[in-house]
Amino acid sequence: MNTLDNIYNRRSVRRFTEKDVDDEAITTLLECARWAPSGLNNQPWKFVVIRREDTIEQLAGCTHYSDTVKGAKVLVAFYYDKESGYNRTKDIQSIGASIENMLLACNELGLGAVWVGEILNQEEKVNSILKAPAVMELMAVIAIGHPTDEERSSTRKSLAEITYRDNFENEW
C-alpha cells in the first residue's frame, strides 16, 4: 500500500476479532511511533503497551467506549514526558504525529485501531492503573486488534469549507 492510499483508506476500527496481535507487529508499531518528528528531536513520548486482560478490563471502566477497549487485544497508552519537553504545544503536536504514525502502521499491517481520546476524562484513574509517575501526562490510548469484516466509511468536509488562499478573505 502506498502512503496516499494508506492515508485515504485508514478508518477507525472499534470491533476486533479474537485473533492475537504478535510481539513482532507490536514492535513494528512502536518503531513507527517513535520515528515521528519532534522539535529538537526531543521525542517527548513514552508508551505503555497493555496486553493483560485484567488491566484492559480496568481501563475499559475508564471510558464510555468500554466495549471497544475490552475487545482490543492490545492497548497502547501514549504519555507526554513533561521532563523531556521544551515547548508544550510542539511536544503535544509531536505526540499526535506519533499516534498517527502508529494508526497508519496498523492499517498497513492489516490491523485495526482506534484513538480513544475520551479516556482522558479519567486521567487520574488511568494513571493509577498504569502506575504513571507524576511527570507523565496521558495523551491518548490506542485500541488495537484484528478488525472484523464489517464495512467502514467516513466523510470529510470539502476543501472549500476549510481552506483559504493567502488569508481568510480568499476562498480556496
Secondary structure, DSSP 8 states (H G I E B T S, - for coil): --HHHHHHH--B---B-S----HHHHHHHHHHHHTS--GGG---EEEEEE--HHHHHHHHTTSTTHHHHHH-SEEEEEEEETTT-S-HHHHHHHHHHHHHHHHHHHHHTT-EEEEE-GGGGGHHHHHHHHT--TTEEEEEEEEEE-B-S---------HHHH-BSSSTTSB-
